[in-house]
Structure formats: structure tokens, C-alpha cells
Amino acid sequence: MAKNSRIEWTTHTFNPWWGCVKVSPACKHCYAESWAKRVGSNVWGIQAERRFFGDKHWAEPFKWDALAAASGIRARVFCASMADVFEDRRDLDIHRARLWKLIEATPHLDWLLLTKRPEIISQLAPWGNQWPANVWLGTTVETQEYAQERLPHLTAIPASVRFISAEPLLGPVDISPWADRLDWVITGGESGPRARPSSPSWFRDLLNSCMARDVAFHFKQWGDWAPGQGISLAKARIETVSDGTTMIRVGKKHAGRELDGETWDELPVVRTA
């Protein structure tokens, strides 16, 4: 959990538990798994136990909600950065039920639920066709294959905000078949010691699709790899990506988060009907 999160598109993060199972190529170099192992938590995989937390941990969002109410400024809560709320395990049901009640009891917080398992959202969430106004529901879309697999499930759910996380972006993605039912696209490249470079054209195509269809666009980062034009680094690692761009491994900090000279931090408009 982190108040004032360093993740660019949220205010805070909240984890009802730690642990998950890898299900698609975006999971290959999972930062959450690496972090859990670094701090000595063996919580990844089907057989592994999940890590749970006590009442003090669960009380923090109530404080954030009170602050948001007092300031008149809503706060966004990413849930969960170290897990998937919709992992299909029965030992998680009691903690999920507690989470649903917490979301309903904190109306000044917008809860960002991001999953790679949108096909079972309706089975595990209790809200049917009447979702709380403060739930923003998203799914990870790293390639067109996963867009076609996951977006029909996501866009069928009447959440006030529906979004995709195309991060790490591992191939071109055309969102046009679902764009009228999407509100926000978050995208970015991969970071970390084994990061895979993305083609700049993949980001530009997503941006153009969002602009054409009035979908909010957020470019989170280049990741460890940046376009090589104008960069001269001795002994730098270089890779040519699918659109012909020379990408240079410069590290996340130096790569930055400008796309064609601009920072894209757009936020969605909440649906009212």
C-alpha cells in the first residue's frame, strides 16, 4: 500500500492481498513478483499461499476518503498493484467481499480495478448491472490477440469508467471495435533488467485512435528503451524494432515519458448513464 503513489496515473495504491499467477505475455517479467521475492514473500503461482493484511492496513482508505471529502478533490486508488482482484481462488472470496464493502463505504475515492481476467468479473463482483459510480474497471491489453480476447468482456460491464492498460505494449493494438465503450487508454513500454522494447508506431497509433474517438490517453513511460535518434551513448545496447526505429537501452529515468515531445496525462470523463 502506498499513499501518494509514484505510479503516474493514480493517487494511492491499495492491496487487499499479495500474490498472483502469470496468465499472458505481459506477465513474463512481472514487477510485482520480483518485488515480492525481494522482500521474502513467496506468493506467486497456483500452489503458493497469498499474503493477507490486518485491520490497520484496511483502515487506511477510510483516511484517504475523509481527506478527499474535506478537500473536495477526489482521489484515485489503484487496486491492486501486487495482485489481481479477480483471480479465481476461493480462499480470496472473503477478502474480496471485504473489498467490495470498502469500495462502497469510500465514495470520495475512485477505485481502479485492473485485471487480466475480465471473463470472470461478473461471476466474482456483486454488482450485476448496477456498479458503484466510484469503480473504474480496466483490463490489460498487451497485443491485438489479448484485445480481442479481453475487451468484449470488459466493455459488456456497465462501469462508470472502462479503461485498458496497454503496458507493457508488446505489439500493435487496434481499439476501434470497442472505442465507443472505452473511456481511457494507459500505455507504456517495459522497464526492468529484462525489458522488451516497444515500437514507437504502436504508441502513436493508439494515440491517434484515442484522439479520433475522444478516448482519454495517458502515456506512462518509454520504459528502459527509448528511440535512438539524437542519442549518442558509447557501448549502448541497441535494437531495431518492427517499425524500423533504432531503440537504445538508456534506462527508465533517461528514457522519460514524452511521446513526440509531449506529455500525455489525460483523464477520463465518468459516464453518468
Stockholm file with secondary structure:
# STOCKHOLM 1.0

chainA/1-273         MAKNSRIEWTTHTFNPWWGCVKVSPACKHCYAESWAKRVGSNVWGIQAERRFFGDKHWAEPFKWDALAAASGIRARVFCASMADVFEDRRDLDIHRARLWKLIEATPHLDWLLLTKRPEIISQLAPWGNQWPANVWLGTTVETQEYAQERLPHLTAIPASVRFISAEPLLGPVDISPWADRLDWVITGGESGPRARPSSPSWFRDLLNSCMARDVAFHFKQWGDWAPGQGISLAKARIETVSDGTTMIRVGKKHAGRELDGETWDELPVVRTA
#=GR chainA/1-273 SS CBSSCSSTTCSEECCSEEBBCCCSGGGTTCHHHHHHHHTTCCCBSSSSCCEECCHHHHHHHHHHHHHHHHHTCCEEEEECTTBCTTCCCGGGHHHHHHHHHHHHHCTTEEEEEEESCGGGHHHHCSCTTCCCTTEEEEEECCSHHHHHHHHHHHHTSCCSEEEEEECSCCSCCCCGGGGGGCCEEEEECCCSTTCCCCCHHHHHHHHHHHHHHTCEEEEEECTTEEECTTCCCTTCCEEECTTSCEEEECCHHHHCSEETTEECBCCCCCCCC
#=GC SS_cons         CBSSCSSTTCSEECCSEEBBCCCSGGGTTCHHHHHHHHTTCCCBSSSSCCEECCHHHHHHHHHHHHHHHHHTCCEEEEECTTBCTTCCCGGGHHHHHHHHHHHHHCTTEEEEEEESCGGGHHHHCSCTTCCCTTEEEEEECCSHHHHHHHHHHHHTSCCSEEEEEECSCCSCCCCGGGGGGCCEEEEECCCSTTCCCCCHHHHHHHHHHHHHHTCEEEEEECTTEEECTTCCCTTCCEEECTTSCEEEECCHHHHCSEETTEECBCCCCCCCC
//
